[in-house]
Amino acid sequence: MKVLLVEDNALTRYTIKSLVEKLGHEVVAEAENGEEAVKCFREFKPDVVFLDLILPGKSGVEILEELRAVDPAARVVVITAVEQEEIDKRLSDKGVSAILRKPFSFEDFKTLMKSLA
């Protein structure tokens, strides 16, 4: 799978990229904010987007809406430490493929990637 990582924290981005590659997939682009995310999404057409919920500038929810406007079938996994039913419902209503809670284990990540394949 081709993956786009949208995460402002360099260490978290590195960790997720390492896990993606360890599982035999490819990170085709990385973005630190919403503007970069949409640009990379259009350019690289990834199979899945890993999207942090809290980013500088636009929120993950706003970016999700923009990605959906480009491709309504986009597969987006939201990564967040925030655990609130209201946010989960909003994300679900907007069509996220999954929500990955920080901190997560390698096994959690591996299971998620298998479900996306």
Long-range contacts (C-beta under 8 A, 24 or more apart in sequence): 1-25, 1-26, 1-46, 1-47, 1-48, 1-113, 1-116, 1-117, 2-26, 2-28, 2-44, 2-45, 2-46, 2-47, 2-48, 3-27, 3-28, 3-46, 3-47, 3-48, 3-49, 3-50, 4-28, 4-29, 4-30, 4-31, 4-37, 4-40, 4-41, 4-44, 4-46, 4-48, 4-49, 4-50, 5-29, 5-30, 5-31, 5-50, 6-30, 6-31, 6-32, 6-34, 6-36, 6-37, 6-40, 6-49, 6-50, 6-51, 6-52, 6-55, 6-60, 6-63, 7-31, 7-32, 7-50, 7-52, 7-55, 7-79, 8-32, 8-33, 8-52, 8-55, 8-56, 9-52, 12-52, 12-79, 12-102, 16-50, 16-79, 16-109, 19-106, 19-109, 19-110, 20-113, 23-109, 23-110, 23-113, 25-113, 32-56, 33-57, 33-58, 34-58, 34-62, 34-63, 34-66, 37-63, 37-66, 37-67, 38-63, 38-66, 38-67, 38-70, 41-67, 41-70, 41-71, 41-74, 42-70, 47-75, 47-116, 48-75, 48-76, 48-77, 48-97, 48-116, 49-74, 49-75, 49-76, 49-77, 50-77, 50-79, 50-100, 51-76, 51-77, 51-78, 51-79, 52-78, 52-79, 52-80, 53-78, 53-79, 53-80, 53-82, 53-87, 54-80, 54-82, 61-90, 61-91, 61-94, 64-91, 64-94, 64-95, 64-96, 65-94, 68-94, 68-95, 75-116, 77-112, 77-116
